[in-house]
């Protein structure tokens, strides 16, 4: 009996209050049936009267006639109504607390196949916007320590507040069931500190889920190798890419707008790497390019191992182990 009581006390408070309210209403319903069997012919009639009385609705279809029955009704209102009112208050409080916990990033994510994005900035905002636009069913987990609440009202964007290099925070994002993780650089810190935090976060991710595909953003060229050593599957060196765009704009004025329009056109994931089909193995770049063009696929280059050849010589032979860099619908 004592173990049963201790087990009951460990249940959530809102459940305990509901059980006590139901117990009081059921007991009073049975008692009124025995006190006034003519007025309350069945147990169900008694329980119905107890529920209606406790909820203060008072339909008046069943009314106690004796002093004992009326006394029981008074006790039911004083005790049962208190329990029931407390239950509804607790239920409302629990709902508000859960909603606030979701908005403030305190609630753990329970789904699978999500995209985890670490760090909040304008790049993150645009990435989330593109992801939710192109893949409306894709869940995005945003991990950040600077935000006070979820910046999105979208049900597919789940916010987790905290330092991304802590295991407890990664567990809240259900890292083991994620599809991919993207770590962005913190623009509020200097480049060295930002890259150190990025690599530390990467180590925490790989330590918890070594097989998870990770894409990291680094600012310093010297940290690219460190990011690869830490297990990054893809490293984006933002400063170098920005410098290349700026250099092209210096040499060819207006090029930055052209590049931006090109990238914006490719936001539908049309730029991709595809495997070489068996029937295409042994073909030259020129012949394969002409063949794919008939299928409205533009061949840009070939990825051989770790090396990517963009617009290679026309006589380069395509092998089965290669991948093709193409633009397609």
N, C-alpha and C positions, 0 to 999 in steps of 0.2 A: 504493500500500500504506500509506503514511504517513497519507494522508487517511482511509483506511478505519479505521486504528487510532485516529486522533483522533475520528472519528465514533463509534466504539464506546465510547470513554472518556466521551463526552458523554451516553450513555444512563443511565437510572436505575441505581443500584448494585444493586438487587435483581434487575433484568433481566440485568445483566452476570454476576452470580454464578450465576444460573440457567443462562445460556448456557454458562458455563465448566464447570459441573457436568454438563450434558448432553454437552458435548464430551468430557470425561474418560470418562464412562460409555460413550459410543458408541465411542471409540477403543479402550478396553480390551475392549469386547465384540467388536470386529472382530479385535483381536490374539489373544484367547483362541481364536477360531475357527481362526485359522491355526496357533496353537501346538498345539491339541488338536482336530483336526477330527473325531476319532471320538467324543470326549466332547461336543463342541459342533458338531453337524452343520450348523447354519445360522448366518448372521449374527444372525438374530433370537434364537436360543438364547443366543448370546454376549452380546448386549445385555441380554436378560432376566436373565442371571446377574449382569451388571455392576450393573444397577439394584437387584436384590435384595441383592447384597453391599454396595453403597454405602449402602443404606437400613438395613443391619444387621438385616434381617428373617431372612435365612438359611433359606429353605425346604429346602435340601439336595437339590433335584431335579437340580441340575447342580453337580458338584464337580471342581475341577482334579485331575488325577492326576500330572502331571509337576512337577519342581522349578521349571521355568520358569513353568508355569501358576500354581503356588502363590505364586511370587515376585510375579507380576503381580497376584494377588489381594491380597497384602499391600500393594503400592503403591496399589492401588485403594481399599483401606480407609483408608490413611493420607491420601491426597490427595482422592479422590472424596467420602468421608464428610465430610471437613472442609468441602468446598465445599457439599455438600447441607445439612449442619447450619447453616452460615452463612446459606444461602438461607432456611431456615425461620425462623431467628432474625430475619433482616432483614425477612421477610414479616410476622412478628408485630409487630415494632417499627413497621413502616410502617402496619399496621392500627391500632395503638394511637395513633400520632402523628396519623393522619387523624381518628380518633374524637375525640381531645383537641382537635384543631384545629377540628372542627365544634362541640364543646361550648364552646370558648373564643372562638368568633366569628372565627376566622382563615380559614375556608374560604369561598370565593366561591360565590354562588348561580348556577346555570346554567339555571334554568327560565324560563318566560314567564307573563305574566298575573298576576303576584303583587301583593299589597297591601303597600306599604312603610309601616311605622309607626316614627316617629322619637321616641325618648325613652321611658324606662321609669318608670311611676308606676302608681297604682291605676286611673286611667282607662284606661291602656294595657292593664293586665291584664284589665279587664272587656271592653274592645273585642275583644281577642284571643279571650277566652272566647266572646263572642257570635258572632264570625266563624267560629270553628272549630266551633261548635255548629250554626249555620244553614247554613254552606257547608263541609261536611267536606272537600271536595276543593280548597278555596282555600288557596294557600300564602301565609303571612304572613312578611314579612321584618322583623325587629326590629333597629333600629340604635340602639345606646346605648354610651356611653363609660364609664359607672359600673359596669355589671354585669361580673362576673368570668367568668360562664359562662351558658349558655342556661338561663333559668328554666323552660323547658318541655321535656318528653320527647316531645312531639307531633312526628311526622315532618313535619308541614305548617308548623311554626314554625321558621324558620331565623334564627339569631342572627348579626349582624355587629357586632363590637366596634370602636369608633372614633368620631372626631368626624364628625358627619354633613355638615359643610360642606366636607369634603375630597373631592376628586374620586376618589381611590383607594378610599375607603370606599364612595362611591356606586356605583362600578364593581363592587365586590364584591357589591353588592345587585342587580346587573344592571338598573340604573335604566332603561335604554333600552327594556326589554321589560316594564316594570311597567304595571299597570292604573291605579293611583291611589297617591298618597302623602299620608300624614297626618303633620303635624308638631305635636307636643304641646309645651306649655310646661314648662320645668324649674322645678319647685317649690322646688328647693334654692337658687335664686338669687333676687335681688330682681327686682321686676317689670320694671324698665327693662332690666337685663342679660338677663333671660329672653327678653323680646321682641326684643332686638337679636340674640340667638343664633338665634331663630326666623326672623327676616327674613334673616339671613345664610345660614342653611340653605336657605331658600326660594330665594334668589338662586343658590346652588350647584346646586340641583335644576333650576331653569329654565334655567340656563346649560348644563347637560348634556342636558336633554330638555325643550325649551320647550313641547311639546304635551301633556305629562303633566298630568293633572288633579290639582290639589293642594288640600288642605284644611289650613289652619293655625289654631292656637289662639293668640290673643293675650290679654294680661291688661289692658293699658292702652288706653283709648278712643282716645288720640292716635295709637296705632300701627296702627290699623285701616287708615287710608288708605295708610300706608307699606307695609303688607302687600299691599294691592291694587296699588300701584305696582310692587311687586317681582314681581307676576305671579300672586298667589294667586287661584285660581278661587272658593274659598269661605273666608270668615274667620269663625271662631267666637270671639266675645268672651265668655270664661268668666265674668268678674266681672259683666258686665251681666246675663247669663242667671241667674246665681245671685241677684243682687239682685232681679230680677223675681219669682223664686220666693219669696224672703224677704218682699218687699213684699206679695205676695198672701196669704202666711201671716199677716202682721200684720192685713191688712184682713179676711180670712176665715180664721179659725183652722182648722187642719187641712188647708188647701189643699195644703201641700207633699206630704203623703202621697198626696193624690188625683192630683197632677201626676206623682209618681213612679210610681204604679200605671198611669197613662195611658201614660207613656213606656215602662214595662216591657211593657205590652200591645202597644206598637208596635215591639218589638224585632225582629219578623219582617219588617221593611221594609214594613209595610202602609201607612204614611204615605208618599205619593209624589206626584210631579208627572207628569201624563200629558198628551200633546198633545190638542188639540181636533180631533175628527173632523169631516169636511166636513159631514155631515148635522146636526151640532150648532151649526155656525157661524151666528150671527144670533139664537140663542136667548137669552132672558134668564136671569139667574142663578136665578130662581125656577123657571122651567119646566125648565131643565136639571137642577136639583137634584132635582126630583120625578121626572124621567125616570131619572136615575142611581140614585135610591133604590130603584126597582123592581128594579134589578140588584144590590142590596145593596152599593152604593157610596155613601159619604157625601161630598158636596161641601162642602169647608170654605172655599175661596177661589179666587181667580184671580190668576195671575201675568202681568202685562202688562209686558213688557220687564224692567226692573230692579225694578219695583214689584210687591209682592205684597199683594193686597187680601184680608184674612181677613174672612169674613162681610160682603161688600159689600152695597150696596143691592140690593133684589130686582129692580130694573129695569135693572141693569147688563147690557149686551149682550156676549156672548162672541164673540170674533173668532178666525179661524183661526190667527193668530200667537200667541195666548195659550196658557198652560198651566194645567191644572186641578190644584188642591191637593185630594187626595182621600184617604179611608181606604177600603181594599179588601182582600180576602183575597188 
